[in-house]
Amino acid sequence: MDFVPVIAVIRELLLNGKPVTVPGLGTFEVRYHPAQILSESGYLLPPSGKAVLDPDRSADDGFLEEQIAEQLGYPKEESRRIVDAFCEAIRAQLAGKEPLLFEGIGTITADHKGRVSFVPAAGLSFLPDAYGLTPFRMEGIRRAGK
């Protein structure tokens, strides 16, 4: 089964600032990171929203199922089957110790004890207001005449 549309729904919800629980895996949400000045290198990092995964919040709240039905146009029963199959595929891949790529979100892995970890996609921000802003190097400020 092709799960690309499910991942696209999750990504769209994150872009809209909505947390998404993937049953049995955890809840994806966006955490705001303010702009930073790296004084040693002189770089300014713009504000960003980074995806995080909280594996302790994995109880099914039905939200993903509802959003798949709404955004992809499936009947509720079919969206339930899609979510169940999606979660089963995730469990199987992580049980095999294979990294799981959520395209445009990040990569999920599980260690030998089954603990889940998440690494967000590099350079990706889920903060729509900062879209297109990239880090830049600042030159020193000089006073006129000096």
VMD Tcl script that draws the C-alpha trace (Angstrom):
set ca {
  {0.00 0.00 0.00}
  {1.23 3.49 -0.85}
  {1.47 5.63 2.29}
  {2.82 8.77 0.62}
  {-0.64 10.46 0.81}
  {-0.85 9.72 4.57}
  {2.55 11.29 5.17}
  {1.49 14.27 3.02}
  {-1.58 14.73 5.26}
  {0.62 14.65 8.37}
  {3.01 17.18 6.81}
  {0.13 19.51 5.85}
  {-1.29 19.38 9.37}
  {2.12 20.20 10.85}
  {2.46 23.15 8.46}
  {-0.86 24.38 9.83}
  {0.38 24.07 13.41}
  {-1.73 21.05 14.32}
  {-0.29 18.15 16.34}
  {-0.90 14.71 14.82}
  {-0.96 11.44 16.72}
  {0.09 8.34 14.81}
  {-1.45 5.55 16.93}
  {1.17 3.40 18.62}
  {4.04 5.62 17.44}
  {3.58 9.04 19.04}
  {2.47 12.60 18.45}
  {4.16 14.86 15.95}
  {4.06 18.54 16.76}
  {5.94 21.69 15.83}
  {8.12 23.48 18.35}
  {8.99 27.11 17.77}
  {12.65 28.13 17.80}
  {13.35 31.89 17.92}
  {15.98 33.55 15.75}
  {19.54 33.12 16.99}
  {22.76 35.01 16.47}
  {25.83 32.81 16.49}
  {28.34 35.36 17.73}
  {31.46 33.32 16.99}
  {30.63 32.77 13.33}
  {28.52 35.90 12.81}
  {25.58 33.95 11.42}
  {21.95 34.80 12.03}
  {19.59 31.82 12.11}
  {16.01 32.87 11.34}
  {13.10 31.69 13.50}
  {11.87 28.22 12.67}
  {9.39 25.54 13.59}
  {10.93 22.10 14.02}
  {8.97 18.88 13.98}
  {9.33 16.74 17.08}
  {7.87 13.35 17.99}
  {6.63 12.57 21.49}
  {6.42 8.76 21.71}
  {4.72 8.97 25.12}
  {1.58 10.41 23.48}
  {0.61 7.55 21.19}
  {-3.01 6.81 22.11}
  {-5.35 6.97 19.11}
  {-7.44 10.14 19.22}
  {-9.06 9.54 15.80}
  {-7.75 12.84 14.41}
  {-5.51 11.32 11.72}
  {-8.34 9.08 10.56}
  {-10.69 12.09 10.34}
  {-8.15 14.14 8.40}
  {-7.48 11.33 5.91}
  {-11.22 11.01 5.31}
  {-11.58 14.78 4.91}
  {-8.45 15.59 2.90}
  {-8.26 12.48 0.73}
  {-11.99 11.93 0.34}
  {-12.19 8.42 1.79}
  {-15.20 7.09 3.69}
  {-14.59 6.86 7.44}
  {-14.34 3.05 7.38}
  {-11.72 3.14 4.63}
  {-9.71 5.85 6.38}
  {-9.70 3.66 9.51}
  {-8.30 0.75 7.47}
  {-5.66 3.06 5.95}
  {-4.52 4.28 9.39}
  {-4.43 0.71 10.74}
  {-2.36 -0.50 7.76}
  {-0.07 2.54 8.03}
  {0.56 1.89 11.75}
  {1.14 -1.83 11.12}
  {3.69 -1.04 8.38}
  {5.48 1.36 10.76}
  {5.63 -1.26 13.53}
  {6.97 -3.89 11.12}
  {9.67 -1.63 9.71}
  {10.81 -0.41 13.12}
  {10.78 -3.97 14.50}
  {13.21 -4.86 11.72}
  {15.46 -2.02 12.97}
  {15.12 -0.21 9.65}
  {14.96 3.60 9.68}
  {11.62 4.96 8.59}
  {11.62 8.07 6.40}
  {8.62 10.39 6.58}
  {9.38 12.42 3.45}
  {9.46 16.13 4.22}
  {9.16 15.52 7.98}
  {12.07 13.42 9.23}
  {13.41 9.96 10.04}
  {12.27 7.62 12.80}
  {14.37 4.83 14.26}
  {13.99 2.35 17.11}
  {16.83 1.01 19.22}
  {17.28 -2.61 20.35}
  {14.90 -1.97 23.27}
  {12.21 -0.55 21.00}
  {12.69 3.07 22.09}
  {11.71 5.40 19.27}
  {13.76 8.42 18.26}
  {13.12 11.07 15.64}
  {15.45 13.28 13.61}
  {13.72 16.11 11.74}
  {14.53 16.66 8.08}
  {17.54 18.98 7.78}
  {16.83 22.56 6.85}
  {13.07 22.12 7.04}
  {10.93 24.61 8.94}
  {7.25 24.24 9.75}
  {6.92 27.95 10.49}
  {5.00 29.42 7.54}
  {5.92 32.99 8.51}
  {9.61 32.15 8.10}
  {9.23 30.37 4.77}
  {12.19 31.09 2.53}
  {14.32 32.67 5.25}
  {17.79 31.17 5.31}
  {20.72 31.64 7.67}
  {23.08 34.45 6.66}
  {26.37 35.88 7.78}
  {26.24 39.35 9.26}
  {29.03 41.81 8.71}
  {30.12 43.96 11.62}
  {28.35 47.26 12.10}
  {30.55 50.30 11.55}
  {29.83 53.87 12.45}
  {29.98 56.48 9.72}
  {33.38 58.12 9.50}
  {35.28 55.31 11.22}
}
mol new
graphics top color blue
foreach p $ca { graphics top sphere $p radius 0.5 }
foreach p [lrange $ca 0 end-1] q [lrange $ca 1 end] { graphics top cylinder $p $q radius 0.2 }
display resetview
